[in-house]
């Protein structure tokens, strides 16, 4: 509700709403007129400097036209000057091109001559190089043929070696041939380390057992047996084992095989009163020997307890060298009596020689004394003969007759 004076108007009355809208429209129009008048005033104020600027711009356009005319004339002059300069440059270029062409022709001719000479020299060098290369190639081919011949020979050796390796595998795959292989290796080692009369191969003992080698050591310790054993199957199974079960089974085979060999050697080749109180088990493989000592020390201890010493080719050679020293000492002891007897005889001979030297010295002394006396008598005889040669027998005085030596002996016989 709106109250104006004494009148009251309702806002929801359509007439009131229309009146209010009309009043608002009139007020808006008045405001727009006011704003338009003000904008026209500002436009008039702003149009005055714009008019001045347009006037100045027209003057500048006129000056620009004058400058353009002047520029056109300058461009014509520049064009003429450029044409003249182009003609002059063309003439200079033609002159220069002529001289350059002549220089180029001269240089090309000179270069052609140099190229010809260089080509000739290169051909000569190439000829020499090809000749040398041909010689080198011939030499290289000859050397290559020689090397190929050497390679063929080596291939033949390799093929032969392969056959030998296969033969060795065949030998080692058979127990009997493997045993013979170990015996041959043992024989070779023993023959190199000991004198021929200090051992016997395949010797038969009193129990009927035959030993691979019997070494005749003096008592103690007495003759000692060396028997060759080669547990190859167990060792190869151990090498081929890939699983823990296979390794365990191969280890069991190794223990069983070595224990069997130790027991057989202890029972067969240790005889009280006939052999030494122990025996040697020879393993012809350093690898098997190293495997036993590295991973099966209990087998080595069992061998010690059974008085069976396990040896490899290397340790067997060291043991045999020790035995050779023992044999040498024993032989020296055996020969001690003969040596003492010979020393006694030598002492008697030396004593007899001393006596004979003394006798000879005495004879030499007597001979020297006799020779000295003979020299004295000879000197006296010489002096007397000289005096006789100086005497004048006719002038001898009677008183000297008694001093004349008679040439007749007292028995009436003349001196002969």
C-alpha positions, 0 to 999 in steps of 0.5 A: 500500500502507498499513501500520497496525501489523502489518497491510498494506492494499492500496489497490486492495482493494474492502474497503479502498476501502469502509472509507475511503468509510465513514470519510469519510462519518462524518467529514463527518456529524460536521462537519455536526453541529458546524456545525449546532450552532454555527449554532443558537447564533448564531441564538439569539443573533441572535433575541433582538434581533429579538424586541425589534425586533418588540416595538418595531415592534408598539408603533409600529404601534399609535401609527400607528393612533392617528395615522391616526385623528387624521389622519382627523379632520383630513382631515374638518375640512380637507374641511369647510373646503375646502367652505366655502371653495369656496362662498365662492370660487364666490360671489366668482367669480360676483360678479367674473364679473358685473362682468367681464361688464359691463366686457366688454360696455362694452368690446365696445360701445366697440370696436364703435363704434371698429371702425365708425369705423375701417372707415368711415375705411378705406373712405374711404382705400381709395376714395381709394387705389383712385382714385389706383391707377386713375389710376396704372394708367391712366398706367402703361398709357399709358406701357406702350403708348408703350414697346411702340410704341418697342419695336416701332419698335426691332424694326423697326430691328433687322429692318432692321439684320438685313437690312443685315447680311445685305446686307453679308454678301452683299457681302463674299461676292463678290470684285467687290462686296468690292473695290467696298466697299474702294474706296468706303471708301478713297474716303471716307477720301481725300476727307476727308483731302485736297483734291479736286484732289490725287488721282484715283480709278481713274487709268490709268497709262502701262502701262495699269493702273488704280489705285484712287487716285493721289495727286499728290505733288510730286517727290520722292517723286512720285505714289503709288498706293493700291490696296485689297485684302481677303483675307477668305477666308483670314482667315475660314478662319483664324478658323474653324480649330479644329484645328492642321491647319486653322490651318496651312492657313489660315495658308498661305492667308493668306500666299499671298493677301497675297504675291500682292497685294504682288507685284501692287501692286509690279509694276503701280503702281510705275513708275520716272519716273512714280510714287513709289518705293513704293505703299500696300496698303489693307486695309479691315479693322482686324482683318485688319491687326492679324492680319498685324502680330501673327502674320505679321510676315514678310509686313509685312517682305516688303511693306517689301522690295517697297516696298509699305506695308500700311495700315488705315483708321486708319493710312491716315488718318494717312498721308494727313494727312502727305501733306496737309502735304507738299502744303501745303508744295509749294504754298507753294513753288510760290507763293513766286515769285508771293508775292515778286512781289506783295511787290515790288509791295506795297513799290512801292505803299507807297513811292509812298504815302509820297511822296504822303503827304509831298506832301500834308503839304507842301501841308497845311503851305503851306495852314496857313502861308497860313491863318496869314498870312490870319488875321494880315491879317484881324486887322490889317484888323479893328483898322483898321476898328475905329479907322476906326469910332471916328474923327470925320472933321470934327474931323480936324486938317490935320496929320493929313490926311497920315495919311488913307488914300486910297481911290483906287488910284494908277492913278486907279481906285477900290477896288472 
